[in-house]
Amino acid sequence: MIELQVEGMSCNHCVSKVTRAIRELDAHAKVDVDLKSRTVRIESVTGPAEISSALSDAGYVVANTTVA
């Protein structure tokens, strides 16, 4: 499980954009976005660095990453 703190998310469009960016890397990824806490939890075969890069390309800032 990868948990990211993602800055810049403010609406459901952001949730869709973040989810889409992650699923472009891994179509089978499980993505849970919590707008209130700006937390994204991901179960994926893709590593955190690649996911952070994809989110950065989508216009978001990953402030913190935790891998469990």
Biopython code that builds the backbone (N, CA, C, O; Angstrom):
import numpy as np
from Bio.PDB.StructureBuilder import StructureBuilder

atoms = [
    (1, "MET", "N", (0.849, -1.178, 0.000)),
    (1, "MET", "CA", (0.000, 0.000, 0.000)),
    (1, "MET", "C", (0.891, 1.238, 0.000)),
    (1, "MET", "O", (1.847, 1.343, 0.768)),
    (2, "ILE", "N", (0.555, 2.149, -0.866)),
    (2, "ILE", "CA", (1.258, 3.433, -0.955)),
    (2, "ILE", "C", (0.276, 4.513, -0.506)),
    (2, "ILE", "O", (-0.873, 4.534, -0.947)),
    (3, "GLU", "N", (0.726, 5.402, 0.364)),
    (3, "GLU", "CA", (-0.108, 6.519, 0.795)),
    (3, "GLU", "C", (0.622, 7.809, 0.471)),
    (3, "GLU", "O", (1.779, 7.996, 0.850)),
    (4, "LEU", "N", (-0.067, 8.698, -0.236)),
    (4, "LEU", "CA", (0.517, 9.970, -0.646)),
    (4, "LEU", "C", (-0.288, 11.127, -0.090)),
    (4, "LEU", "O", (-1.517, 11.063, -0.036)),
    (5, "GLN", "N", (0.387, 12.172, 0.320)),
    (5, "GLN", "CA", (-0.251, 13.453, 0.629)),
    (5, "GLN", "C", (-0.119, 14.277, -0.649)),
    (5, "GLN", "O", (0.990, 14.573, -1.095)),
    (6, "VAL", "N", (-1.247, 14.639, -1.227)),
    (6, "VAL", "CA", (-1.250, 15.325, -2.516)),
    (6, "VAL", "C", (-1.866, 16.705, -2.364)),
    (6, "VAL", "O", (-3.033, 16.832, -1.991)),
    (7, "GLU", "N", (-1.092, 17.730, -2.651)),
    (7, "GLU", "CA", (-1.555, 19.116, -2.564)),
    (7, "GLU", "C", (-2.222, 19.515, -3.880)),
    (7, "GLU", "O", (-1.836, 19.046, -4.951)),
    (8, "GLY", "N", (-3.207, 20.370, -3.786)),
    (8, "GLY", "CA", (-3.846, 20.918, -4.975)),
    (8, "GLY", "C", (-5.162, 20.260, -5.350)),
    (8, "GLY", "O", (-5.809, 20.691, -6.303)),
    (9, "MET", "N", (-5.575, 19.226, -4.626)),
    (9, "MET", "CA", (-6.861, 18.588, -4.914)),
    (9, "MET", "C", (-7.961, 19.349, -4.182)),
    (9, "MET", "O", (-7.849, 19.621, -2.987)),
    (10, "SER", "N", (-9.037, 19.696, -4.917)),
    (10, "SER", "CA", (-10.088, 20.471, -4.269)),
    (10, "SER", "C", (-11.506, 20.062, -4.657)),
    (10, "SER", "O", (-12.468, 20.569, -4.081)),
    (11, "CYS", "N", (-11.653, 19.149, -5.630)),
    (11, "CYS", "CA", (-12.997, 18.822, -6.107)),
    (11, "CYS", "C", (-13.030, 17.416, -6.703)),
    (11, "CYS", "O", (-12.000, 16.748, -6.793)),
    (12, "ASN", "N", (-14.210, 16.979, -7.107)),
    (12, "ASN", "CA", (-14.361, 15.653, -7.694)),
    (12, "ASN", "C", (-13.623, 15.520, -9.020)),
    (12, "ASN", "O", (-13.197, 14.423, -9.381)),
    (13, "HIS", "N", (-13.468, 16.614, -9.745)),
    (13, "HIS", "CA", (-12.685, 16.569, -10.982)),
    (13, "HIS", "C", (-11.239, 16.198, -10.649)),
    (13, "HIS", "O", (-10.606, 15.436, -11.379)),
    (14, "CYS", "N", (-10.726, 16.732, -9.558)),
    (14, "CYS", "CA", (-9.362, 16.402, -9.119)),
    (14, "CYS", "C", (-9.257, 14.909, -8.786)),
    (14, "CYS", "O", (-8.276, 14.254, -9.138)),
    (15, "VAL", "N", (-10.267, 14.389, -8.113)),
    (15, "VAL", "CA", (-10.282, 12.963, -7.773)),
    (15, "VAL", "C", (-10.200, 12.128, -9.048)),
    (15, "VAL", "O", (-9.424, 11.175, -9.123)),
    (16, "SER", "N", (-10.996, 12.484, -10.039)),
    (16, "SER", "CA", (-10.986, 11.754, -11.312)),
    (16, "SER", "C", (-9.639, 11.869, -12.011)),
    (16, "SER", "O", (-9.125, 10.886, -12.545)),
    (17, "LYS", "N", (-9.075, 13.059, -12.009)),
    (17, "LYS", "CA", (-7.797, 13.288, -12.686)),
    (17, "LYS", "C", (-6.661, 12.507, -12.022)),
    (17, "LYS", "O", (-5.818, 11.930, -12.710)),
    (18, "VAL", "N", (-6.638, 12.488, -10.697)),
    (18, "VAL", "CA", (-5.626, 11.742, -9.950)),
    (18, "VAL", "C", (-5.794, 10.240, -10.197)),
    (18, "VAL", "O", (-4.821, 9.532, -10.460)),
    (19, "THR", "N", (-7.019, 9.772, -10.109)),
    (19, "THR", "CA", (-7.294, 8.351, -10.333)),
    (19, "THR", "C", (-6.892, 7.940, -11.743)),
    (19, "THR", "O", (-6.264, 6.898, -11.934)),
    (20, "ARG", "N", (-7.248, 8.745, -12.717)),
    (20, "ARG", "CA", (-6.913, 8.455, -14.119)),
    (20, "ARG", "C", (-5.397, 8.418, -14.333)),
    (20, "ARG", "O", (-4.891, 7.542, -15.035)),
    (21, "ALA", "N", (-4.679, 9.361, -13.733)),
    (21, "ALA", "CA", (-3.216, 9.405, -13.881)),
    (21, "ALA", "C", (-2.570, 8.131, -13.336)),
    (21, "ALA", "O", (-1.622, 7.608, -13.920)),
    (22, "ILE", "N", (-3.090, 7.640, -12.219)),
    (22, "ILE", "CA", (-2.537, 6.418, -11.620)),
    (22, "ILE", "C", (-2.919, 5.200, -12.452)),
    (22, "ILE", "O", (-2.086, 4.323, -12.682)),
    (23, "ARG", "N", (-4.153, 5.136, -12.899)),
    (23, "ARG", "CA", (-4.600, 3.972, -13.674)),
    (23, "ARG", "C", (-4.005, 3.922, -15.079)),
    (23, "ARG", "O", (-4.044, 2.875, -15.725)),
    (24, "GLU", "N", (-3.456, 5.034, -15.559)),
    (24, "GLU", "CA", (-2.736, 4.988, -16.829)),
    (24, "GLU", "C", (-1.431, 4.211, -16.661)),
    (24, "GLU", "O", (-0.915, 3.649, -17.627)),
    (25, "LEU", "N", (-0.899, 4.177, -15.443)),
    (25, "LEU", "CA", (0.310, 3.406, -15.145)),
    (25, "LEU", "C", (-0.015, 1.945, -14.854)),
    (25, "LEU", "O", (0.723, 1.044, -15.253)),
    (26, "ASP", "N", (-1.121, 1.720, -14.157)),
    (26, "ASP", "CA", (-1.553, 0.374, -13.759)),
    (26, "ASP", "C", (-3.075, 0.340, -13.802)),
    (26, "ASP", "O", (-3.745, 0.841, -12.899)),
    (27, "ALA", "N", (-3.606, -0.251, -14.851)),
    (27, "ALA", "CA", (-5.060, -0.277, -15.057)),
    (27, "ALA", "C", (-5.806, -0.991, -13.935)),
    (27, "ALA", "O", (-7.002, -0.768, -13.749)),
    (28, "HIS", "N", (-5.112, -1.845, -13.187)),
    (28, "HIS", "CA", (-5.754, -2.610, -12.122)),
    (28, "HIS", "C", (-5.506, -2.028, -10.728)),
    (28, "HIS", "O", (-5.856, -2.647, -9.723)),
    (29, "ALA", "N", (-4.913, -0.857, -10.671)),
    (29, "ALA", "CA", (-4.617, -0.222, -9.379)),
    (29, "ALA", "C", (-5.905, 0.079, -8.628)),
    (29, "ALA", "O", (-6.911, 0.475, -9.217)),
    (30, "LYS", "N", (-5.852, -0.116, -7.312)),
    (30, "LYS", "CA", (-6.955, 0.287, -6.448)),
    (30, "LYS", "C", (-6.576, 1.652, -5.892)),
    (30, "LYS", "O", (-5.535, 1.807, -5.255)),
    (31, "VAL", "N", (-7.430, 2.640, -6.138)),
    (31, "VAL", "CA", (-7.133, 4.020, -5.761)),
    (31, "VAL", "C", (-8.251, 4.549, -4.870)),
    (31, "VAL", "O", (-9.426, 4.473, -5.226)),
    (32, "ASP", "N", (-7.879, 5.083, -3.711)),
    (32, "ASP", "CA", (-8.837, 5.688, -2.785)),
    (32, "ASP", "C", (-8.360, 7.107, -2.489)),
    (32, "ASP", "O", (-7.295, 7.307, -1.905)),
    (33, "VAL", "N", (-9.163, 8.088, -2.900)),
    (33, "VAL", "CA", (-8.803, 9.493, -2.705)),
    (33, "VAL", "C", (-9.703, 10.097, -1.625)),
    (33, "VAL", "O", (-10.928, 10.011, -1.714)),
    (34, "ASP", "N", (-9.097, 10.701, -0.617)),
    (34, "ASP", "CA", (-9.825, 11.413, 0.430)),
    (34, "ASP", "C", (-9.522, 12.900, 0.268)),
    (34, "ASP", "O", (-8.451, 13.373, 0.648)),
    (35, "LEU", "N", (-10.484, 13.630, -0.302)),
    (35, "LEU", "CA", (-10.276, 15.058, -0.558)),
    (35, "LEU", "C", (-10.022, 15.849, 0.713)),
    (35, "LEU", "O", (-9.151, 16.719, 0.750)),
    (36, "LYS", "N", (-10.784, 15.543, 1.754)),
    (36, "LYS", "CA", (-10.685, 16.321, 2.988)),
    (36, "LYS", "C", (-9.273, 16.285, 3.575)),
    (36, "LYS", "O", (-8.743, 17.312, 3.999)),
    (37, "SER", "N", (-8.673, 15.099, 3.594)),
    (37, "SER", "CA", (-7.327, 14.976, 4.162)),
    (37, "SER", "C", (-6.235, 15.073, 3.093)),
    (37, "SER", "O", (-5.046, 15.047, 3.412)),
    (38, "ARG", "N", (-6.644, 15.183, 1.823)),
    (38, "ARG", "CA", (-5.720, 15.234, 0.676)),
    (38, "ARG", "C", (-4.800, 14.017, 0.648)),
    (38, "ARG", "O", (-3.611, 14.113, 0.344)),
    (39, "THR", "N", (-5.393, 12.868, 0.975)),
    (39, "THR", "CA", (-4.654, 11.613, 1.011)),
    (39, "THR", "C", (-5.100, 10.716, -0.136)),
    (39, "THR", "O", (-6.291, 10.606, -0.429)),
    (40, "VAL", "N", (-4.123, 10.075, -0.783)),
    (40, "VAL", "CA", (-4.406, 9.103, -1.832)),
    (40, "VAL", "C", (-3.760, 7.798, -1.411)),
    (40, "VAL", "O", (-2.549, 7.734, -1.199)),
    (41, "ARG", "N", (-4.582, 6.743, -1.289)),
    (41, "ARG", "CA", (-4.074, 5.413, -0.948)),
    (41, "ARG", "C", (-4.164, 4.548, -2.201)),
    (41, "ARG", "O", (-5.187, 4.526, -2.887)),
    (42, "ILE", "N", (-3.076, 3.839, -2.486)),
    (42, "ILE", "CA", (-2.988, 3.096, -3.734)),
    (42, "ILE", "C", (-2.451, 1.700, -3.483)),
    (42, "ILE", "O", (-1.472, 1.523, -2.758)),
    (43, "GLU", "N", (-3.092, 0.714, -4.082)),
    (43, "GLU", "CA", (-2.554, -0.636, -4.156)),
    (43, "GLU", "C", (-2.234, -0.857, -5.617)),
    (43, "GLU", "O", (-3.132, -0.880, -6.459)),
    (44, "SER", "N", (-0.939, -1.023, -5.926)),
    (44, "SER", "CA", (-0.506, -1.094, -7.316)),
    (44, "SER", "C", (0.842, -1.789, -7.417)),
    (44, "SER", "O", (1.609, -1.842, -6.456)),
    (45, "VAL", "N", (1.112, -2.320, -8.603)),
    (45, "VAL", "CA", (2.436, -2.890, -8.871)),
    (45, "VAL", "C", (3.423, -1.787, -9.240)),
    (45, "VAL", "O", (4.630, -2.022, -9.291)),
    (46, "THR", "N", (2.917, -0.595, -9.494)),
    (46, "THR", "CA", (3.752, 0.553, -9.851)),
    (46, "THR", "C", (4.344, 1.163, -8.587)),
    (46, "THR", "O", (3.672, 1.238, -7.559)),
    (47, "GLY", "N", (5.579, 1.593, -8.657)),
    (47, "GLY", "CA", (6.263, 2.155, -7.499)),
    (47, "GLY", "C", (5.860, 3.583, -7.198)),
    (47, "GLY", "O", (5.305, 4.274, -8.053)),
    (48, "PRO", "N", (6.142, 4.029, -5.970)),
    (48, "PRO", "CA", (5.752, 5.372, -5.542)),
    (48, "PRO", "C", (6.406, 6.491, -6.348)),
    (48, "PRO", "O", (5.779, 7.526, -6.574)),
    (49, "ALA", "N", (7.639, 6.309, -6.782)),
    (49, "ALA", "CA", (8.317, 7.355, -7.552)),
    (49, "ALA", "C", (7.619, 7.579, -8.894)),
    (49, "ALA", "O", (7.451, 8.716, -9.333)),
    (50, "GLU", "N", (7.217, 6.489, -9.536)),
    (50, "GLU", "CA", (6.522, 6.606, -10.832)),
    (50, "GLU", "C", (5.145, 7.240, -10.655)),
    (50, "GLU", "O", (4.715, 8.051, -11.476)),
    (51, "ILE", "N", (4.462, 6.865, -9.582)),
    (51, "ILE", "CA", (3.139, 7.444, -9.316)),
    (51, "ILE", "C", (3.277, 8.931, -9.008)),
    (51, "ILE", "O", (2.503, 9.742, -9.517)),
    (52, "SER", "N", (4.251, 9.296, -8.183)),
    (52, "SER", "CA", (4.471, 10.707, -7.857)),
    (52, "SER", "C", (4.778, 11.515, -9.108)),
    (52, "SER", "O", (4.299, 12.639, -9.256)),
    (53, "SER", "N", (5.567, 10.954, -9.999)),
    (53, "SER", "CA", (5.900, 11.629, -11.249)),
    (53, "SER", "C", (4.656, 11.833, -12.111)),
    (53, "SER", "O", (4.473, 12.901, -12.695)),
    (54, "ALA", "N", (3.803, 10.812, -12.193)),
    (54, "ALA", "CA", (2.568, 10.921, -12.979)),
    (54, "ALA", "C", (1.648, 11.987, -12.405)),
    (54, "ALA", "O", (1.018, 12.735, -13.153)),
    (55, "LEU", "N", (1.568, 12.058, -11.080)),
    (55, "LEU", "CA", (0.719, 13.074, -10.450)),
    (55, "LEU", "C", (1.299, 14.466, -10.653)),
    (55, "LEU", "O", (0.559, 15.432, -10.842)),
    (56, "SER", "N", (2.597, 14.567, -10.613)),
    (56, "SER", "CA", (3.260, 15.845, -10.895)),
    (56, "SER", "C", (2.959, 16.291, -12.329)),
    (56, "SER", "O", (2.651, 17.459, -12.569)),
    (57, "ASP", "N", (3.048, 15.363, -13.273)),
    (57, "ASP", "CA", (2.724, 15.667, -14.666)),
    (57, "ASP", "C", (1.266, 16.099, -14.823)),
    (57, "ASP", "O", (0.936, 16.870, -15.725)),
    (58, "ALA", "N", (0.391, 15.595, -13.936)),
    (58, "ALA", "CA", (-1.029, 15.955, -13.978)),
    (58, "ALA", "C", (-1.304, 17.285, -13.283)),
    (58, "ALA", "O", (-2.433, 17.776, -13.307)),
    (59, "GLY", "N", (-0.258, 17.880, -12.653)),
    (59, "GLY", "CA", (-0.412, 19.196, -12.058)),
    (59, "GLY", "C", (-0.545, 19.220, -10.544)),
    (59, "GLY", "O", (-0.936, 20.239, -9.975)),
    (60, "TYR", "N", (-0.223, 18.107, -9.881)),
    (60, "TYR", "CA", (-0.350, 18.032, -8.429)),
    (60, "TYR", "C", (1.021, 17.888, -7.779)),
    (60, "TYR", "O", (1.971, 17.412, -8.400)),
    (61, "VAL", "N", (1.106, 18.304, -6.530)),
    (61, "VAL", "CA", (2.350, 18.214, -5.774)),
    (61, "VAL", "C", (2.205, 17.118, -4.724)),
    (61, "VAL", "O", (1.301, 17.170, -3.891)),
    (62, "VAL", "N", (3.086, 16.137, -4.764)),
    (62, "VAL", "CA", (3.100, 15.087, -3.750)),
    (62, "VAL", "C", (3.990, 15.566, -2.616)),
    (62, "VAL", "O", (5.203, 15.702, -2.776)),
    (63, "ALA", "N", (3.364, 15.823, -1.453)),
    (63, "ALA", "CA", (4.080, 16.395, -0.323)),
    (63, "ALA", "C", (4.727, 15.345, 0.553)),
    (63, "ALA", "O", (5.730, 15.621, 1.212)),
    (64, "ASN", "N", (4.167, 14.137, 0.571)),
    (64, "ASN", "CA", (4.680, 13.092, 1.469)),
    (64, "ASN", "C", (4.286, 11.741, 0.912)),
    (64, "ASN", "O", (3.202, 11.585, 0.351)),
    (65, "THR", "N", (5.169, 10.759, 1.066)),
    (65, "THR", "CA", (4.911, 9.402, 0.595)),
    (65, "THR", "C", (5.206, 8.409, 1.703)),
    (65, "THR", "O", (6.248, 8.481, 2.354)),
    (66, "THR", "N", (4.279, 7.479, 1.913)),
    (66, "THR", "CA", (4.461, 6.396, 2.874)),
    (66, "THR", "C", (4.187, 5.085, 2.161)),
    (66, "THR", "O", (3.183, 4.949, 1.462)),
    (67, "VAL", "N", (5.086, 4.115, 2.339)),
    (67, "VAL", "CA", (4.892, 2.794, 1.750)),
    (67, "VAL", "C", (4.760, 1.801, 2.894)),
    (67, "VAL", "O", (5.621, 1.709, 3.768)),
    (68, "ALA", "N", (3.653, 1.057, 2.863)),
    (68, "ALA", "CA", (3.419, 0.061, 3.934)),
    (68, "ALA", "C", (3.410, -1.326, 3.360)),
    (68, "ALA", "O", (3.230, -2.298, 4.095)),
]
sb = StructureBuilder()
sb.init_structure("model")
sb.init_model(0)
sb.init_chain("A")
sb.init_seg("    ")
for serial, (resi, resn, name, xyz) in enumerate(atoms, 1):
    if name == "N":
        sb.init_residue(resn, " ", resi, " ")
    sb.init_atom(name, np.array(xyz, "f"), 0.0, 1.0, " ", f" {name:<3s}", serial, name[0])
structure = sb.get_structure()
